Amino acid sequence: MRISQDRWLPLKDLRITSEGGWESSVQLESSSEWFSGHFDEYPIAPGVALLALAAETVKRQGREQGRLLEVSGFFGIRFRRLVLPGEELLISVGAMPPESEAKLDFHVTCHGHIIVHGVLKAIEELSGG
């Protein structure tokens, strides 16, 4: 059985910034699978969920531009605060150049406060030929 990506990665409001970077937003509700077992008494979003949201922003924005992008790694990640159920998050990723590989700065914020920031490596899968 295939699980909908929107269930795990419910991004909305995908847009291109005036600098050419990419943004999306998300609100992880308390019913989100990400909070299941993490932790029952005091649910917080796991760090891997925040990285997955940044990677998915790159993939979806790439598709919008006709590019098949994947994230192959993260570097210099710094988690600054916890994410609780219901908080509105803004995911921001630097502009992808025309080259097929790039290291892009990213950050996730909540009401202007940095949650996590770092660098991700984006790779474009090119068509064979």
C-alpha positions in Angstrom: 0.0 0.0 0.0 1.4 3.4 -1.0 1.2 6.2 1.5 0.5 9.7 0.2 3.5 12.0 0.5 1.2 14.8 1.3 0.3 12.9 4.5 3.9 13.0 5.7 5.0 16.1 3.9 2.0 18.4 3.8 3.7 21.4 2.2 1.6 24.4 1.0 2.2 27.8 -0.5 5.2 26.9 -2.6 6.7 30.0 -4.1 9.8 31.6 -5.5 11.4 34.5 -3.6 12.5 37.7 -5.2 16.1 36.4 -4.9 15.1 33.2 -6.8 15.1 31.0 -3.7 12.3 28.6 -2.8 9.9 28.8 0.1 7.1 26.6 1.4 5.1 26.4 4.6 3.6 23.7 6.7 1.7 23.2 9.9 2.2 19.8 11.5 -1.0 19.0 13.4 -1.0 16.9 16.5 -2.5 14.1 14.5 0.6 14.0 12.2 2.4 10.6 12.0 5.6 12.5 12.8 4.5 12.9 16.4 3.5 9.3 16.9 5.8 7.9 19.7 7.9 11.1 19.7 7.1 11.6 22.7 3.7 10.7 24.0 3.8 13.0 27.1 5.4 15.9 25.3 5.2 15.6 21.5 7.9 17.2 19.4 8.6 17.0 15.7 11.8 14.9 15.1 14.7 16.6 13.4 14.5 14.2 10.4 11.0 15.5 9.7 12.3 19.1 9.3 15.1 17.9 7.0 12.5 15.9 5.0 10.4 19.1 4.6 13.4 21.0 3.3 14.3 18.2 0.8 10.7 18.0 -0.4 10.6 21.7 -1.0 13.6 21.3 -3.3 12.0 18.3 -5.1 8.6 20.0 -5.7 10.0 23.3 -6.7 12.3 21.5 -9.1 9.4 19.7 -10.7 7.6 23.1 -11.1 10.6 24.2 -13.2 10.8 21.0 -15.2 13.9 19.7 -13.3 14.2 16.4 -11.5 16.0 17.3 -8.3 17.0 15.2 -5.3 18.8 16.0 -2.1 21.8 13.8 -1.6 23.1 15.2 1.8 23.0 17.8 4.5 25.9 19.7 6.0 26.5 21.9 9.1 23.0 21.3 10.5 22.1 23.2 13.6 18.9 22.7 15.5 17.9 25.7 17.5 14.5 24.9 19.1 11.8 22.3 19.3 8.7 22.2 17.0 5.4 21.5 18.8 2.2 20.3 17.2 0.3 23.0 15.4 3.1 25.4 14.9 3.3 27.1 11.4 6.7 26.6 9.8 8.4 28.4 6.9 10.9 26.5 4.9 13.4 28.6 2.9 16.0 27.2 0.4 18.6 29.2 -1.6 18.3 29.6 -5.3 19.3 26.5 -7.4 21.7 27.6 -10.2 21.5 26.1 -13.7 24.3 23.6 -12.9 23.2 20.1 -12.1 24.7 20.1 -8.6 24.7 22.8 -5.9 25.1 23.3 -2.2 22.1 25.4 -1.0 21.7 27.2 2.3 18.3 26.4 4.0 16.5 27.3 7.1 13.2 26.5 8.8 11.6 29.2 10.9 8.6 29.6 13.1 7.3 33.2 13.6 10.7 34.5 12.5 12.7 32.3 15.0 15.2 29.9 13.4 14.3 26.2 14.1 17.1 24.6 12.0 19.5 25.8 9.4 22.3 24.4 7.4 23.3 23.4 3.8 21.8 20.8 1.6 23.3 19.3 -1.6 20.9 19.2 -4.5 21.5 17.1 -7.6 19.6 17.2 -10.8 19.0 13.9 -12.5 19.6 14.5 -16.2 17.9 12.5 -18.9 20.2 10.0 -20.6 21.1 10.6 -24.2 
